[in-house]
């Protein structure tokens, strides 16, 4: 495994090359993460990406999931060496859609052979809509796959109407319902009802309802989350979010309001405000909470986005409000570097040390390095409907804002995964071109996560950090 990491490091030779030929670009082949332990930087994990023969699409760390990989190898650092953690192998159909995702792990840990761990298979209808996602777990005792979970989706006129989660009862050899989302549509409004199933009594119970409203440009202008209360035998509002956009369909602000059961009305809770430059790049955002005593907004955090000469955010400075001085003070800084193809090659998160008056690595800060290889673009690739994705803020605390703009209206899924590849949240969206949503993350622990957007063969991701 140590030799494998040496192979990864060789790819660094491709960094800094000259973009002289229009038929040549580069793509990511490996990444390395270091983590600060409060005293110094320590190696943490690494990934190696292996591509199918003839696949010449370029891409970087932000688009790695949209690239049709054959294998991904995840490594972690222990006792001065990198060891295998997971190995992911992918199989695609003739349309380029993933139909199998095979997970393998090492047994015994650290030094053994790769063995089966988990298997996920996918099916699609004639329109490319995903119909099912079945998960199996390897049974080492019987040397066979055993059922775990089944996500099934149902459509009417290409509109998603229901998706359900089932688990496997190994004793009775039957699938049983765990939960389901039911969708309905009325003009510019989408309703999503989430119900849970009690396997012991074979009964369904309401749990929550989500209401989404869109404007003529398909911007999400309003969302409301309601919870079911059995003693009321009805839904009751829990929170709502109001979004405001500029003429370029960029989000200017969002405001969260919570339901006050005493006043029987929504009251302000928190908000974010965003500012853009003349090139429509995000340059600043700020957050605040509602002060019920003064009936005004109190500042909490802000982020300054500093652009390089080609409008990449190579530095983002997170600020926190200091009540003693009534001003923002330094808190966290993220910096990045890019190669000549404008692909990110490194990133680091540091915190402000007030004693040293300097940016320094702090406990649980991360740094990243990305390595590339040259690819020849002369070989034509199949045109796909690729999205433009924006995810902010990062670091986040309670929510992240997701914006996905497709070349044409598309049905797709949104998933939040941790660094071990476990799916923590997942949503299905149908026939949307310009999509905006607020993803709650207050329930997730501090760390690094990816939001993955998938539609058929096209998958892309954005990384974000949660800080508590």
C-alpha positions, 0 to 999 in steps of 0.5 A: 500500500505504501507503493500505491501512495508513491504512485499517487505522489508521482502525479504531482509532476503534472502540476504547473504545466503550460496551457499551450495546446487547445487539445490538452487539459488535465484531470485529478488523479489523487488527493491528500488531506492533512489534519491539524491536531492542535500542535502540528499538521498530521497526515489524515487520508488520501484518495486515488482515482482510476478512469476507464480507458478512453475517458478523456474528460478533464476535471478537478476536485469540484467535479470528480464525481461527474467523471466516469471513474472505474475505481476510487481507492480511499486510504487513511494514514496510520503509523507512518503509512497509508493503508486501504480504507475503501475501494469503490468500483463502478459499472455503467450501462450503454448510456453512461449511467452507473448501474453498480457501485461495489464497495470493498474493504481490507480484511484483516484491516490495514494489511489484508486483501480487498474483500466485498463490503457493500453492493449498490445496484441501480435501475432506470426507466426509458426516460432515464429516471432512476427507478430503484437503488438496492443496497446489499451487504456482504455476508462473510459467514455464508459467502454471499450478498444479503439484502439491506435496503431498497429505495424505489421511485414512481413517476407519472408523466416523468414527474416523481410522485413517490419514493419509498425506503424499504429494509430487509427482514432476514427472518421472514425474507421479506421487504418492509417499509420504513418511510416514504415521500409523496409528491404533489404539484400545483402550479409553481408549488411542490408539496412533499409529505414524509410518512413513517411506517411501523413494521410491528403494527403495519401502520403508516404515520404522518411525520412532516411536510415540506412546501416549496414555491418557485418564481417564473425563473424557477428560483425557490422563493419560499419554503416551509417545513411543517411537522405532524402532531397527533394530538392535533391530528394535523400539521403545524408550521415549524419554520419557513424560509424566504429567498430574495434574488437579483436580476441575474437570479443570484440569491441576495438573501434568505430569512428563516422564521420560526413558528411561535406557538404562543403568538400563533405566527412566524417570527424572525429567527436568522438570515444571510445576506450576499453581495456580488461584484460586477462579474457576478462573483460572490464577494461577501456574505453575512449572517445575523440573528433576530433580537426580540428585545430590540426587534432588530438584526444582530450580526453574528458572522461574515465571510469575505471572498477575495478573488484572484485575477481570473475571479477564482476565490483563492481566499475566504476570510470568516469573521465573527462579531465581537460584542465588546468592540461592536465589530467583526474580528478574524475567525477562520481563513480558507486559501487555495491555489490553482494550476494553469487550467484553473483547477484547484491544486491545494487548499488550507483552513486556518484560524486566527490566533489572537495571541500571535496576531496571525493565521495558524492551523488549529485543532481539526483544521484541514489542508488539501493537496490535489494531483493531476495528469494530462489528458488529450481532448482530441478524443470526442466525449459524449455531450452531457447536461452538466450543472453549475453548482454553488454551495455556501457558506463554508464553514457552515453551522446550521444550514448550507445554501445549494444552487444548481443550474442545469443546461436544461430541465433535469430530474436529479438527486441531492445527497449529503455524504461524510468523508467515509462515503455514508449517505446522511441526507438525500432528496429527489428533485424533478424536472428543474433547470435552476434549483436553489435550496437550503439544507439543514446541517445543524444535526451533523457533527463538525467535519468535512462533507460533500453534497453530491448532485446526480442525474443519470451518468452525470454526478458532481459534488461540492465539499463543505465544512461544518464547524461547531 
